[in-house]
């Protein structure tokens, strides 16, 4: 019995050092408030332009809650997908978009004044680059407004690009 006790006591430092070598558990994105700022956009949506339905959009979480993925489809066959995530190194949100016409967009932004505010640029399949500002407003009534402005002169002047309203299909 004493021999077993001595062996157990000798093994104790090894067990303690093995535990110390393990990295501490990392908090999940679901538990970090900055990763939850864009949750108001989650769900199944009908997208309206000027009050008329033009598309459906499904926004869902991915990668253990670290991504928001948008799946956008218009009735005319146009479709696109965005991947949205909080970048802890930049302390900003990022969005990457690609669509069925070969266009892409990259944005960086922040959640401020109850809205996600992005700035970036779109690269058109024809080679043009368009400066963009895009804001998603949480209207708090099962609706989100997505308003986009564009600049065709490198940001010297801005004009409306589109003004969509996302209406929730069903409660989350």
C-alpha positions in Angstrom: 0.0 0.0 0.0 2.8 2.4 0.9 4.5 1.6 -2.3 1.4 2.5 -4.3 1.2 5.8 -2.4 4.8 6.6 -3.3 4.2 5.8 -6.9 1.1 8.0 -7.0 3.0 10.9 -5.4 5.8 10.5 -7.9 3.3 10.6 -10.8 1.5 13.7 -9.5 4.0 16.2 -10.9 3.7 14.6 -14.3 -0.1 14.9 -14.3 0.1 18.5 -13.2 2.6 19.5 -15.9 0.6 17.7 -18.5 -2.5 19.8 -17.6 -0.4 23.0 -17.5 0.7 22.2 -21.1 -2.9 22.2 -22.4 -4.0 25.5 -23.8 -6.8 27.2 -21.9 -10.3 26.7 -23.5 -11.2 29.4 -26.0 -14.5 31.1 -25.7 -16.8 30.3 -28.5 -18.1 33.0 -30.9 -21.6 32.4 -29.5 -20.5 33.7 -26.1 -18.7 36.8 -27.3 -20.9 39.9 -27.7 -19.2 41.3 -30.7 -19.9 38.1 -32.6 -23.6 38.4 -31.8 -24.1 42.0 -33.1 -25.3 40.9 -36.5 -27.8 38.3 -35.2 -30.7 40.5 -36.0 -30.2 39.6 -39.7 -30.6 35.8 -39.1 -33.6 34.1 -40.6 -35.7 33.6 -43.7 -36.6 36.8 -45.5 -38.6 38.1 -48.4 -36.7 41.0 -50.0 -38.7 44.0 -51.2 -37.6 46.8 -53.6 -40.1 49.7 -53.7 -42.6 47.5 -51.9 -42.4 44.7 -54.5 -41.0 41.3 -53.7 -37.8 40.7 -55.7 -35.9 37.9 -53.8 -35.7 35.6 -50.9 -32.8 35.5 -48.6 -31.7 33.0 -45.9 -29.2 34.1 -43.4 -27.8 31.4 -41.1 -24.9 30.8 -38.7 -21.9 28.6 -39.7 -18.6 27.6 -38.2 -19.9 27.2 -34.6 -21.5 30.7 -34.8 -18.4 32.5 -36.1 -20.0 33.2 -39.5 -23.2 34.5 -40.9 -23.9 33.2 -44.4 -26.4 34.8 -46.7 -28.0 32.9 -49.5 -29.8 35.4 -51.8 -32.0 34.4 -54.8 -34.0 36.7 -57.1 -37.0 35.4 -59.1 -35.1 36.4 -62.3 -32.3 33.8 -61.6 -29.8 36.2 -60.2 -28.2 34.9 -56.9 -25.4 35.6 -54.6 -23.8 34.6 -51.3 -22.2 36.6 -48.6 -20.0 35.5 -45.7 -20.0 37.8 -42.8 -17.7 37.6 -39.7 -16.2 39.6 -36.9 -12.4 40.0 -37.3 -10.9 40.2 -33.8 -7.6 41.5 -35.1 -9.2 44.4 -37.0 -12.0 44.7 -34.4 -14.3 45.2 -37.3 -16.9 43.2 -39.2 -16.1 41.9 -42.7 -18.3 40.8 -45.6 -17.3 39.0 -48.8 -19.9 38.7 -51.5 -19.9 36.8 -54.8 -22.8 36.5 -57.3 -24.0 34.6 -60.3 -22.8 37.3 -62.7 -19.2 37.1 -61.5 -19.3 40.3 -59.4 -17.6 40.4 -56.0 -17.5 42.8 -53.1 -15.4 43.2 -50.0 -16.5 45.3 -47.0 -15.3 46.3 -43.6 -17.6 47.8 -41.0 -18.9 48.1 -37.5 -22.2 47.9 -35.5 -23.1 51.4 -34.4 -26.4 53.1 -33.7 -28.5 49.9 -34.0 -27.1 49.3 -37.6 -24.3 47.4 -39.3 -22.4 49.9 -41.3 -20.0 48.7 -44.1 -17.7 50.4 -46.5 -15.8 48.8 -49.3 -15.8 48.2 -53.0 -17.4 46.0 -55.6 -15.5 44.5 -58.5 -17.6 44.0 -61.6 -17.1 41.1 -64.0 -16.4 43.8 -66.7 -13.4 45.0 -64.6 -15.0 48.2 -63.1 -14.4 49.0 -59.5 -17.2 50.8 -57.6 -16.8 52.3 -54.1 -19.7 51.3 -51.8 -21.3 52.1 -48.5 -23.9 49.7 -47.2 -26.0 49.9 -44.0 -28.3 47.3 -42.6 -30.7 48.8 -40.1 -32.4 46.6 -37.5 -35.9 48.1 -37.6 -37.0 46.0 -34.7 -40.3 44.9 -36.1 -39.2 41.8 -38.0 -37.8 43.9 -40.8 -34.3 45.0 -41.8 -33.5 47.8 -44.2 -30.5 47.3 -46.4 -29.4 50.7 -48.0 -26.5 50.9 -50.4 -24.8 53.9 -51.9 -22.2 53.9 -54.6 -19.5 56.2 -56.0 -18.4 55.9 -59.6 -15.6 58.6 -59.1 -13.5 57.1 -56.3 -15.6 58.4 -53.5 -15.8 62.1 -54.4 -19.6 61.9 -54.9 -22.1 59.4 -53.7 -25.6 58.3 -54.9 -28.2 55.7 -54.1 -27.5 52.2 -55.3 -30.4 50.3 -53.8 -32.8 50.4 -50.9 -34.1 46.9 -49.9 -36.4 45.9 -47.1 -36.1 42.4 -45.7 -39.4 41.1 -44.2 -39.1 38.1 -42.0 -41.0 35.1 -43.3 -41.4 33.4 -39.9 -40.4 34.0 -36.3 -36.9 32.9 -35.4 
